[in-house]
Amino acid sequence: MFVLQGTVQDGTDSILVVGLDSRFERIDTIVCSEGQFKWKFRPDTVTTLILVLPDGRRHPVFAEKGVESTITIPSDTGLFRVSGGKCNEAYQSFYLESRKDATMKQVAERLDSFITRDPFSEVTPYLIYEQMVQKYHADQHTVSGLISRMSGNMQDAPYLTTLKTEFKDEIPNNTYVSVLSLADSVGNVFQFSNIGGSTNYLVVCVWATWTESEGLRARRDMQKLLDNYAGRKLNVIDVSIDVNRERWKETIEKDTLDWFSYIDTEGWESRIIRNSNIQQLPVYILFSSVKKVLYRTNSILDLESELERTLPPLEKSQDKVLPKKMRLRL
């Protein structure tokens, strides 16, 4: 059980408990007696709760298994204090240190430093909600930049997954990805502008090992593209944005695919991610021969429909094609 004991300094007799995301999809009521209360909850994992006072004020609490926390909810002029558990302590430190920050830029820089120190922190989604979304109404670029600094698993936290669905998803006109270095499994480095050939279209499956079965399935689903579109000036590769090269190598060694796999250890800071405005993995991107972004989708079926519209027809005189891996390296 997670146990929360608290003191309310302004005489409030009841407090609502709501969740930041789907981990707590209900509303509970805490009854206060003479400014004191005790409340219990059995979390499955770290769960971000929000205590809502009758006057509209909100205070977060991070529920962790087996943790006992103490909270002091002040009057309007007092200091909010919460202790007990790693997440509550981390939030309390951020809260106290950021009280003198007067602009969104200052808070964003502090939050960036917070993420750098602990990219796995369960506190970060709430800080983005509280500071960037609720308080400053930050633009998409600022929020996306902060999210990209987090670990891959944390970027898939329920609140952030929901938030990213609200981002504008258009690909900017005339977007090119040319200056990008990719490495293969033995450490050889290639320039993206030279991969796929100078006259071919290129389909890139962007994924990461933390997407688990979805990423592996997306890679394998491209297999039939090589046969269905042989002779139609199309090559395919996959690019992982894992920062852990060894974990990536162990994963791809289990697959036998007819194309080359590459890695960009820049993670969510990868140029292919930023220039293509990718919010969710795995994803397919269709590039022209000069590496202009033409199309992006999470669906292999939608990709095939786009290829039918985009690729030149099969040349009748071309009776056979080069072996697959030879074509892809050209």
N, C-alpha and C positions, 0 to 999 in steps of 0.2 A: 504493500500500500504506500501511496504518497500521502503524507500528512501535512496539512497547512494550518498553522496557528497564527492568529492575527490580532492586531489592535487597530481600532478605528478611532481616530481622535476627534471626530466632529459629531459623534452621537448617532451615526447611521445605524438603522436597525436591520437592514437587509442588503445583500449584495448579490448581483447576478454573476454567474460564471458561464462564459461562452468560450468557444475554441477559436483559434486563429484559422484552422483548416479542418479537413475531414477527419483528423485524428480524434476530435471531440465534437461530434455533431449533435449536440443537445444544449439545453440551458438548465443549469442548476441554480438553486437559491441558497445562499448562506445566511442563516439567521444569527444576528449579533445580540449578545446579552451584556449590557453595561459596557459596551465598547470592545468586547472580546468575542472571539469565535474560534472554532476548531472544525476543520472539514477534511474528509478523506476521499481519495480517488485511487482506483487501481489502473494505472496506465500500462499499455502494451509496450510503448516505447516513449522516448522523451516527447512530451506533449505540451504545446504552448497554450496556456490558458490566459484569458483576459477577465479581470474583475471589473465589473461595471457598477459604479455608484449611482445612486438616484439622481445626482446632479450632472451625470454624464461623464464624469472623469473615469479614465480607464487606467488600470495598472496591470502589467503582465506578471505571470508566475509560470515557471517552467517545472512541470511535474515529472519527476524521475522515480523509477522503481526503488522502493526502500529508503527514500529520502524524507527527512522531516525538515520543513522550512518554516521560517518565521517572517511575517510581513508586518510592517507598520505603515498604515495609510494615514497621511497627515491631513490637516486642514489645508486650505488653499495656499497658505504661505510656508508650510513645513516641507520637510524632505521625505520623499518616499524611500523606504528601505525594505529590502528583501534579502534573505540569507538562507543558506542551506542548499547544497548541491552545486556542482560545477557551473551549470548554466545560470542559475540565479546569481551566483557570485560574479560571473562575467558580465551579466547585464547590469548589476549594481555598479560595477566599476565604470562601465561605459556611461551610464546615467550620470554619475557624479562628475566624470571628466568632461562630459559634453555640455554641462550646464552653462558654460561661458561662451560656447560657440554661438555666433550671432547670424551666420549665413549658411545657406545650403552647401556652399563650397567647403566651408570648414567642417561641417558634419560629414560630407561625402569623403573628405580626406581622412577624417578620423575613422569612418566606417571601413574605408579601404585598408587602413593600417590594422584594424581589428580583424578583417578577413585574412590579411597576409599572415598575421600571427597564428590564426587558427582557421584554416579554410574548411574545417569539418564542423565548426560550431553550429549547434542547433539554435543558437540565439540570433544568428544573422538574418534568417527570414523575417523574424519579428522586427528587427531594427530597420530593415528595408521597408516593411509595412508602416512602422511608426514614424520614421524620420523622412524617408524619401517619398512615400505615397501619401500618407495622411497629413504630415506637417508641411512639407515643401512642394508637393505635387511635382516631383522631379520629372524631367523629360525621359523618354524611352531610352535614349542613348546613355544617359547617366546611370539609370537603373540596370540596363543590360551590361554596362561595363563593370558594375559592382558584382552582379551575378556571375559574370565570366571569371571572376577572381576566386570563386568558391570551388570546392572539390566537385568532381562530376556527380557523385551521389547527392550532395547537398543541393546542387542545381535542380535536381529532380524532386526536391521537397514539395509536398502537396500545395502549399501556398504559392511557391514560386512557379510551379507548373501551371496553376490557374492564372497567375498574373501574366505569364508570358503569352497565354492565349489572347490576351487583350492588346498585345503589341501589334502594330501595323506590320504586315508581312510582305509588303511589296519589295521586289528586287529593283533597286535604282536603275534607271536607264543607263546604257553604255557602261555597265560594270564589267571590268576585266580583272582576272587574277593571273598576273604574269610573274611578278617578283615573289617567288615562293620556292623554298628548298624543301625537298622531301627525301627521306632516307629509306632504303630497303632493309630487309632483315639481316643483311651482313654488314650494314653500315655504309654502303655506297650512297653518295648524295647526288640527287638529280634536280635539275631546274624544271619546275612544272611547265614552263613555256615550251620545253623540248619533249615532253612526254606525249605520246599518242600520234606523233607525226604532224607534219606541217599542212596536210590537206584533209585531215580526218576530224570528224566530230569526236568528242570524248565524253563518256558518261563516268562520273565519279560517285562512288558510294562512300559517303562520309559517315563514320561510325566511331565507336569507342568500346573497349572491353566492358565498361561499366553498364552498357546497355544490354549486356548478357545475351540471351537467346534472340532478342530482336535484331541486334547488330549482326550476329552470325547469319540469321535467316535472310537479312537484307542483302548481304554479300552473295549468298548462294543463289538468291533469286535472279541475279544478273547472269547466271550461267547460260540461260537460253538466249540471251541477247546475242552472244557470239555466233550462234548458229542461225538464229532468225534473221540477223542483219549482216551476215557475211557478204562481203563484196559491196556493201553500201557505205563505205568510208566511215566506219564506226569502230572505235576502240573503247575498252572499259578498264578501269582500275578501281581499287578501293584505297581510301586514306583514313587512317586512324588518327585521332587527336589525343591519344593517350600520352600522359606525361611519364608513365612507367613503361619504358621500352621493353624490359624483360617480360613483363606480364603480357604485353602485346605479342611478342615473339612466341611465347608459349601457347597463346591462343591460336594464332594463325598456323602454327605447325601442325595442328590437329586437322586442318582442312587441306584438301587437294583441289585447287582451283586453277583454271586455265588463264589466269592473268596475274599481273604483278600487284603486290600489296606494298603500300608505303605508310610511313608514319610522319606526323608533324608533332613534335613534343611541345609545341607552344600551347597545346590544349585549346581552351575556348578563346585564346588570343590569336589563334591561327588566322592568317590572312584569308584563307579559304572560307572560314567561318564568318569573319567580319565583313568581307566584301560581298558575300552571298546572302547576308542577313539571315543566317540560320539560327533558329530558336530551339529546335528539337532534333534529336538524333534517334535513329539513323535517317539519312536523307539522300536522295539521288539528285545530282546536278548535271545538267547537259551543257557542255561548253562547245563553242565553235572552234574551228581550227586555230584561231588566234586567241583562244582562251577567254572569249566573251561569254558571260553567263546568259544562257538562253532560256533555261527552264529549271525549276526546282520543285520537287515533290517528295512526299513520304510514301507514295504508292507506286509499286512496280507496274501495275496495270495502267495508271495514268501516264507513266513514263513511256510505255510502249505506244500508247495512243499518240503522244507527242512525237515520238520517233517516226511514226508512219507519216505524220504531216511534214516533218522537217527534213529527214534524210533524202538524198537524191535516190532515184530508182536504181535498181540493180542493172549494171551494164551487161547487155546480152553477150558480149564478146568475152566476158570474164568467166571462164569455165571453172577455174579453181582459184583458191586463195592461199596465201602463205599460212604455215602453221600458226596457231593462235598466239602463242607466246612470242613468236618472232614478229608477228604483226604489232603486238602491243609495245614492244620495245622500240620499234621504229618511230 
